[in-house]
Amino acid sequence: MRTKPFLSLLVLMFLTSVLQAQISIGFDKARQVIKYESGDSFKIPYTLQIDGNKFPSKANNISVKITTDNESLNSFKVSSDIAINQSITKGHLEFKRTKDHQGNLQSLLDSIIKHKGIVELTIESLSEKQFELEKDTTKKEIVKIELKDHIQTVILNTEKKNKSSKYNFFMGANFNFGEKVKVKSFYSEIDVFLPGLFFKNRKGTYWGGIRAGIYRNSSTTLQKDKERDDIIFLVEDENLQNDSISLIAKRVIRTPETTSENLGFYGQLLFRIFEDDAKSFQTYLALHTEIIQRTETTKFNFKDTLHISQNYIPRDSLLDPLLRRQLRESKEFTDKLYSSYFGVGVPMKYTDKNIEVFLNPVLGYGDTGRRSRNGTGQFFGLFQFYLMEQKHGIKISGEVREYFSDQNPQMVVNLSKRFDIESLLDSNKGKSD
């Protein structure tokens, strides 16, 4: 009978017992790169997060202190306790000269940058190591707090923003496959790259933009796949008889060579889908459109295999339609085509102080302007690239355009130099003033 009061006491103790839980507070990442610019003050951003499903309220009055591993730098710190009352807390440490501290903050930061350019942030202390959550009048929950990931490495990036890239003019020459680069093989392009124009995210950063440009280039392709054994007819320039011409028939291996002069406009609607912490590498999803005027000149390279005949025929035989057609088959001809393309691309761009690399794979559908077995509309794949040296603006670029049909792929490679349109306009403005 005595066991009943004892059991009742245990139940009562269990019902009024204090429950316990635990959370941890720390930096959201172990490393960050920030842009350093000289000035009267210096700020280091931070993000603290709570691991766990319990959060203190403002009434719990939980706060932390963050400091650096450099005591001299800490003396410039504008001290403040950082209140923790939500799952993620963002803010910044500020360092600046005050009336009580007349040291040279700029010289100190320059010294840190020359040494390693690294500062470590540390969560130094917690105002409280636990707080209470009330369940009801009979239950309370004690939530213990521990520090986790309490050190963060901050790398100070002093590199100036690369002069790249909003409005550029390129001028140079093309590499034509199968022949040397000539002065007449001219390349030019006006390029506009504006990645941050619209669509702001929660952090206040714009992730939508445009890329557009106008270009003129050329390519020459020797079409080995269309090489064939053929009979051609030629008329000699010098005639032995006044009323006749010399008609020569030869068996040759005939290989067409096509030079394409291209004048094009392209535009891309950009949506940034990735950017690294240093903002040196970005990946975009892009809607791609392009319109091209092509002037294609095809000539034929002949390799003689057999001299068949040489005959003298009346001069007025040149009026014969059959003979005129046979003579035209050995001469060059020119076509003018208009192409339009629409597709989806994944442009990627990497930039540092030395180089800029751009890759742009695109898949889509377009009107090539040339009729084939499938008509003028065809699916295509496009791969564009460039590698640019930053100091002098020397760029090697090109593209491979592959049609999923019976047409040969088109390849363009060129070498050019960049002229910054903004700098040219500013220079002219200064002279006019």
C-alpha positions in Angstrom: 0.0 0.0 0.0 3.0 2.3 0.6 4.0 2.0 -3.0 1.0 4.1 -4.3 2.2 7.4 -2.6 5.7 6.7 -3.9 4.5 6.2 -7.4 2.4 9.3 -7.2 5.4 11.3 -6.1 7.4 10.0 -9.0 4.7 10.9 -11.5 4.4 14.4 -9.9 8.2 14.9 -10.1 8.2 13.8 -13.8 5.3 16.2 -14.7 7.1 19.1 -13.0 10.5 18.2 -14.2 12.6 20.6 -16.3 13.1 19.4 -19.9 16.5 20.1 -21.5 17.5 20.7 -25.2 20.6 22.1 -26.9 21.5 24.3 -29.8 24.7 25.6 -31.3 25.7 29.0 -32.7 28.4 29.6 -35.3 29.4 31.3 -38.5 27.5 30.1 -41.6 30.8 29.3 -43.4 34.4 28.8 -42.5 35.8 31.2 -45.2 34.8 34.4 -47.0 36.4 36.8 -49.5 35.6 40.5 -49.2 36.5 43.5 -51.2 38.9 45.9 -49.5 39.0 49.5 -50.4 40.9 52.2 -48.5 39.0 54.7 -46.4 38.4 56.1 -43.0 36.5 53.0 -41.8 36.5 49.3 -42.6 33.7 46.8 -42.3 33.7 43.0 -42.2 30.3 41.4 -42.8 29.3 38.2 -40.9 26.4 35.8 -40.8 25.6 33.8 -37.7 23.2 30.8 -37.7 21.7 28.6 -35.1 21.7 24.8 -35.5 18.7 23.4 -33.8 14.9 24.0 -33.6 14.9 26.2 -30.6 15.5 30.0 -30.8 15.8 32.6 -28.0 13.6 35.6 -28.0 14.5 39.2 -27.3 13.3 38.7 -23.7 16.1 36.1 -23.2 18.7 38.8 -23.9 21.2 36.4 -25.5 24.2 38.1 -27.2 27.7 37.3 -28.4 30.9 39.2 -29.0 33.0 38.8 -32.2 36.6 39.8 -32.3 39.6 39.3 -34.6 43.0 37.6 -34.1 44.8 41.0 -34.5 44.9 43.0 -31.2 45.9 46.2 -32.9 43.0 45.9 -35.3 40.6 45.2 -32.4 41.6 48.5 -30.8 39.8 50.2 -33.7 36.7 48.1 -33.4 33.4 49.8 -32.7 32.4 47.5 -29.8 28.8 46.2 -29.6 27.1 43.1 -28.4 25.3 41.2 -31.1 21.8 40.1 -30.1 20.8 36.6 -31.0 17.0 36.2 -31.3 16.4 34.4 -34.6 17.8 31.5 -36.6 20.1 33.7 -38.8 21.7 36.9 -37.7 23.5 39.2 -40.2 25.6 42.2 -39.5 29.1 43.6 -39.8 32.1 44.5 -37.6 33.1 48.1 -38.1 36.6 49.5 -37.5 37.4 53.2 -37.5 39.4 55.9 -35.9 37.8 57.7 -32.9 38.7 60.6 -30.7 40.1 58.2 -28.1 42.2 56.4 -30.7 44.3 58.4 -33.0 46.3 55.5 -34.5 46.6 55.0 -38.3 44.0 52.4 -39.3 45.0 52.7 -43.0 48.6 51.8 -42.3 47.6 48.9 -40.1 45.3 47.4 -42.8 48.0 47.9 -45.4 50.4 46.0 -43.2 47.9 43.1 -42.8 47.4 43.0 -46.6 51.1 43.0 -47.4 51.7 40.2 -44.8 49.0 37.7 -45.8 45.8 39.6 -46.3 43.9 37.4 -43.9 42.0 38.2 -40.8 40.3 35.6 -38.5 37.0 36.4 -36.9 36.3 34.6 -33.6 33.1 34.4 -31.5 34.7 35.4 -28.3 32.0 34.8 -25.7 28.3 34.2 -25.0 26.4 36.4 -22.6 24.4 33.4 -21.4 25.0 29.7 -21.9 21.4 28.7 -21.6 17.9 30.1 -21.6 14.4 29.0 -20.6 11.4 28.2 -22.7 8.1 27.8 -20.8 5.9 24.9 -21.9 3.1 25.5 -19.5 2.7 26.4 -15.8 4.2 23.1 -14.7 6.9 22.6 -17.3 9.9 24.5 -18.3 12.5 23.7 -20.9 16.1 24.7 -20.5 17.9 25.2 -23.8 21.7 25.0 -23.5 23.9 26.9 -26.0 27.2 25.9 -27.3 29.6 27.5 -29.8 30.2 25.7 -33.0 32.2 26.8 -36.1 33.2 29.9 -34.1 36.2 30.9 -36.2 36.0 32.3 -39.8 38.8 33.2 -42.1 38.4 36.4 -43.9 40.5 37.1 -47.1 40.9 40.7 -48.0 40.7 41.1 -51.8 42.6 44.2 -53.0 42.4 43.6 -56.7 40.9 46.4 -58.6 37.8 45.6 -60.6 38.9 44.4 -64.0 38.2 46.9 -66.7 36.2 44.7 -68.7 33.5 44.7 -69.8 30.4 46.7 -70.3 30.9 48.2 -73.7 33.8 47.1 -75.9 34.9 47.4 -79.5 37.2 44.6 -81.0 39.1 44.8 -84.2 41.4 42.2 -85.7 41.8 39.5 -88.3 40.4 36.0 -88.9 42.2 32.7 -89.2 41.0 31.0 -92.3 41.4 27.3 -92.4 43.5 26.1 -95.3 45.2 29.5 -95.9 47.3 32.1 -94.1 45.7 35.1 -92.4 45.5 38.0 -94.8 44.9 41.7 -94.2 41.7 41.5 -96.1 40.4 38.9 -93.7 38.9 41.5 -91.4 37.2 40.9 -88.0 35.3 43.5 -85.9 32.7 43.4 -83.1 30.9 45.8 -80.8 30.0 44.0 -77.6 27.6 44.9 -74.7 27.6 42.9 -71.5 25.2 44.1 -68.7 24.6 41.2 -66.3 22.9 43.1 -63.5 20.0 45.1 -64.8 16.8 43.6 -63.3 15.2 40.9 -61.2 16.5 41.7 -57.7 16.8 38.8 -55.2 16.3 38.9 -51.4 19.9 40.1 -50.8 19.3 43.1 -53.1 21.4 41.8 -55.9 20.2 41.9 -59.5 20.5 38.6 -61.3 19.0 39.3 -64.7 20.8 41.1 -67.6 21.5 41.2 -71.3 24.4 40.5 -73.6 24.3 41.8 -77.2 26.5 42.7 -80.1 27.2 43.3 -83.8 30.0 41.5 -85.5 31.6 41.0 -88.9 33.8 38.0 -89.5 34.7 35.5 -92.2 35.7 31.9 -92.6 37.1 29.7 -95.3 36.5 26.0 -95.4 37.9 23.4 -97.8 35.0 20.9 -98.2 36.8 17.6 -98.6 33.6 15.7 -98.1 32.3 17.2 -101.4 35.4 16.3 -103.4 34.7 14.4 -106.6 36.1 13.2 -109.9 34.7 15.3 -112.7 35.2 16.5 -116.3 35.6 20.2 -116.8 35.8 22.4 -119.9 38.1 25.4 -120.2 38.5 28.1 -122.9 42.1 29.3 -123.5 42.7 33.0 -123.4 44.8 33.0 -126.6 43.2 31.7 -129.8 45.2 30.5 -132.8 42.4 31.2 -135.3 40.3 34.3 -135.5 36.9 32.7 -135.9 37.4 29.8 -133.4 38.3 29.2 -129.8 40.3 26.5 -128.1 38.1 24.3 -125.9 40.0 22.0 -123.5 38.4 19.0 -121.7 40.1 17.6 -118.6 39.4 15.0 -116.0 40.1 16.5 -112.6 39.5 16.0 -108.9 37.4 19.0 -108.0 37.2 20.3 -104.4 35.0 23.2 -103.4 36.3 25.9 -101.1 33.8 28.3 -99.6 34.5 31.7 -98.0 31.7 33.1 -95.9 31.6 36.8 -95.1 29.2 37.2 -92.1 27.5 40.3 -90.7 25.5 39.4 -87.6 23.6 40.6 -84.6 23.1 38.6 -81.5 21.3 39.1 -78.2 21.0 37.1 -75.0 18.6 37.5 -72.0 20.7 36.4 -69.1 19.6 34.8 -65.8 22.5 34.3 -63.3 22.3 30.8 -61.7 25.7 30.7 -60.0 28.4 33.1 -58.7 31.3 32.1 -56.5 32.3 34.1 -53.3 35.0 36.0 -55.1 32.6 37.0 -57.9 35.2 35.8 -60.4 33.1 33.0 -62.0 29.5 33.2 -63.1 27.2 30.9 -64.9 24.0 32.0 -66.6 21.0 30.5 -68.3 20.3 32.5 -71.5 17.7 32.9 -74.2 19.7 33.3 -77.4 18.7 35.0 -80.6 20.8 35.8 -83.7 20.4 37.2 -87.2 23.1 36.8 -89.8 23.7 37.9 -93.3 26.1 35.6 -95.1 27.8 36.2 -98.4 29.2 32.8 -99.5 31.7 32.7 -102.4 32.5 29.2 -103.6 35.5 28.5 -105.8 37.0 25.2 -106.9 40.4 23.7 -106.5 41.4 21.3 -109.3 43.9 18.5 -109.4 44.5 17.4 -113.0 44.3 13.6 -113.5 43.9 13.3 -117.3 44.0 15.6 -120.3 41.1 14.4 -122.5 41.1 16.6 -125.6 41.7 20.1 -127.1 39.4 21.2 -129.9 38.9 24.3 -131.9 35.2 25.3 -132.2 33.4 28.3 -133.7 33.4 31.3 -131.5 29.6 31.5 -131.7 29.4 28.1 -130.0 29.7 30.0 -126.7 26.1 30.9 -127.2 25.1 27.3 -126.8 23.3 26.9 -123.4 24.8 23.4 -122.7 28.3 24.6 -123.3 27.8 27.7 -121.2 26.6 25.6 -118.3 29.6 23.3 -118.6 31.9 26.3 -118.5 30.2 27.8 -115.5 30.7 24.6 -113.5 34.4 25.4 -113.2 34.0 29.0 -112.1 33.3 30.5 -108.7 29.9 31.7 -107.7 28.4 33.7 -104.9 25.2 33.3 -102.8 23.7 35.7 -100.3 21.8 34.1 -97.4 19.9 35.4 -94.4 19.8 33.2 -91.3 18.0 33.5 -88.0 18.5 31.4 -84.9 16.7 30.9 -81.5 18.0 28.8 -78.7 18.9 28.3 -75.1 22.5 28.7 -73.9 24.6 28.4 -70.7 27.1 31.2 -70.8 30.0 30.9 -68.4 32.5 33.6 -67.6 35.7 33.6 -65.5 37.6 36.8 -64.7 40.8 37.6 -62.8 43.5 40.3 -63.1 45.3 38.5 -65.9 42.7 36.8 -68.1 39.0 36.6 -69.0 37.6 33.3 -70.3 34.1 33.0 -71.8 32.3 29.9 -72.9 28.8 29.8 -74.5 27.2 26.5 -75.5 23.8 26.9 -77.2 21.2 24.5 -78.6 18.3 25.7 -80.7 16.4 25.9 -84.0 16.8 28.3 -86.8 16.3 29.2 -90.5 19.7 28.7 -92.2 18.6 30.4 -95.4 19.8 27.4 -97.4 17.4 24.8 -98.5 18.3 21.2 -97.7 16.4 17.9 -97.6 14.7 19.1 -94.4 13.9 22.6 -95.7 15.5 25.8 -94.5 14.6 25.3 -90.8 17.1 23.1 -88.8 18.2 22.3 -85.3 21.7 23.5 -84.5 24.4 23.4 -81.9 26.7 26.4 -81.3 29.8 26.7 -79.2 31.4 30.1 -78.8 34.5 30.9 -76.8 37.1 33.6 -76.1 40.3 34.0 -74.1 41.3 37.6 -73.4 44.5 38.9 -71.9 43.5 41.7 -69.6 46.4 44.2 -69.6 46.5 44.8 -73.4 43.0 43.5 -74.3 44.3 40.9 -76.8 41.6 38.4 -77.5 41.5 35.1 -79.3 37.9 33.9 -80.0 35.9 31.7 -82.2 32.8 29.5 -82.7 31.8 26.2 -84.1 28.2 26.0 -85.5 27.0 22.5 -86.2 23.7 21.8 -88.1 22.0 18.5 -87.4 21.5 17.9 -91.1 23.6 17.3 -94.2 25.4 20.7 -94.0 29.0 21.0 -92.9 29.8 22.7 -89.6 31.0 26.2 -89.8 34.2 27.2 -87.9 35.5 30.8 -87.2 38.6 31.7 -85.3 39.9 35.3 -84.9 42.5 37.4 -83.1 41.6 40.9 -82.1 42.4 43.8 -79.7 39.8 45.4 -77.4 39.1 49.1 -77.3 37.0 50.2 -74.3 34.2 52.3 -75.7 33.5 53.9 -72.3 37.2 55.1 -72.0 37.1 56.5 -75.5 33.9 58.4 -74.8 35.3 59.8 -71.5 38.5 60.8 -73.2 36.6 62.6 -76.0 34.4 64.3 -73.3 37.5 65.5 -71.5 38.9 67.0 -74.6 35.7 68.8 -75.5 35.5 70.3 -72.0 
